[in-house]
Amino acid sequence: MSQLFSPLTLRDLTLRNRTVVSPMCQYSAKGGLANDWHLVHLGRFALGGFGLVIVEATGVTPEGRISYGDLGLWDDAQIAPLRHIVDFLHDEGTAAGIQLGHAGRKASTPIAWRSGFDETEQEKIDAGYEHWIPVAPSAIPHTDRHPSDFQTPTELDLEGIVRITKAFVDATGRADEAGFDVVEIHGAHGYLISQFLSPLANKRTDRYGGSRDNRMRFALEVAEAVRAVWPAEKPLFMRISATDGSPGGWSVEDSVVLAGELKQLGVDVIDCSSGGFDGYGLKPANLYQVPLAKAVREAGVATMAVGLISDPADAEAIVANGDADLVALARTALEDPNWPLHAHHALDGGGDAYKLWPKQARNRIRDRDKVLGLRGA
Ligand SMILES: Cc1cc2nc3c(=O)[nH]c(=O)nc-3n(C[C@H](O)[C@H](O)[C@H](O)COP(=O)(O)O)c2cc1C
């Protein structure tokens, strides 16, 4: 059997395979509440055989949302619709994760498929439009190029930092109540935690800015506080931008140090992405972020690779070569929600590969393949 389709146990959670759906904002929630769109969008990946599905960046506070259409977990009313989705994923054999985040200065930005804030008055009412001034480590906008999309944030004072850390803790408790198996802290892509880490966005002169230790303080405090309330039997992930791609900015070497400290605090998997700062970043290419996961894994912590992974043989090699423990897909999963089913057949031949199909389809697909002489049915 392939390594990609071998199970992985993290604490008390056993994933049926190493394929993961990477978190993907849908900009389709109203008041932070999950709805039918989220159930169908996420549910199809469970039917497709993924081992773990991670729900999109979910705001721990209302002002921490990237857009007014993001999911949230700042209110108990947001638990039940998510529990409905978690139950579905579990029924189909897929573990359920949720990415908890705060967008910092990249909050209150337009819905991705719109041209800025171009909603009509009626659309604003229908979609639950909201707009607010974001907060950040320093009062520096993400970019000067689109001032209406990226506003100048208010600098967080120490009380504000404590309040957001507490919001991560409270949202984690709600994620547990919703039945999630994995919480992933969003520390990547130039959002709040990433803004604290990178000297590009963090110009503070207090104990949260300046030296690398000071810039890491918020990330470590959030991780420690979340771990304290997240059940000991459940794994905790953190997504980082392993480099911001700028000369003199946050580097892979910095990430190795951060990952070591996060591991000490009980973070089980580092999800290795990159970038998120205007004007900087790695040039996207096939498998371009895999070396980041490999470098961080050499520090002795489990990693997840992500970014332009689509060929099953490449995904298998990532796990088999020890570059990462998990392989996450985003756009490739949108393109083919059944990617694991197809990859399992490609890597492991017929026979057992049919077992990953939902029971409603399994035998019918095998019957068809037998007639057509496909996949060693
Ligand atoms: C529609 C869409 C929404 C995304 N939303 C998030 C998100 O909520 N959180 C996050 O960390 N990354 C987000 N990303 C980034 C993906 O998780 C992933 O890291 C990136 O797309 C690279 O993987 P891919 O080449 O397989 O698409 C999003 C990507 C897409 C395409």
The ligand as an ORCA input file, in Angstrom:
! r2SCAN-3c Opt
* xyz 0 1
  C     -10.729     29.599     -2.494
  C      -9.559     29.595     -1.574
  C      -9.703     30.010     -0.264
  C      -8.625     29.954      0.632
  N      -8.822     30.245      1.964
  C      -7.848     29.977      2.857
  C      -8.101     30.008      4.247
  O      -9.234     30.195      4.699
  N      -7.066     29.779      5.085
  C      -5.799     29.491      4.613
  O      -4.888     29.291      5.412
  N      -5.551     29.402      3.309
  C      -6.542     29.602      2.427
  N      -6.317     29.414      1.100
  C      -5.010     28.872      0.681
  C      -5.106     27.346      0.556
  O      -5.432     26.743      1.794
  C      -3.785     26.747      0.041
  O      -2.780     26.945      0.999
  C      -3.349     27.364     -1.282
  O      -4.444     27.537     -2.170
  C      -2.283     26.499     -1.977
  O      -2.792     25.197     -2.222
  P      -3.318     24.757     -3.704
  O      -2.184     25.057     -4.667
  O      -3.601     23.278     -3.552
  O      -4.523     25.571     -4.019
  C      -7.362     29.501      0.182
  C      -7.210     29.124     -1.158
  C      -8.291     29.137     -2.029
  C      -8.084     28.659     -3.440
*
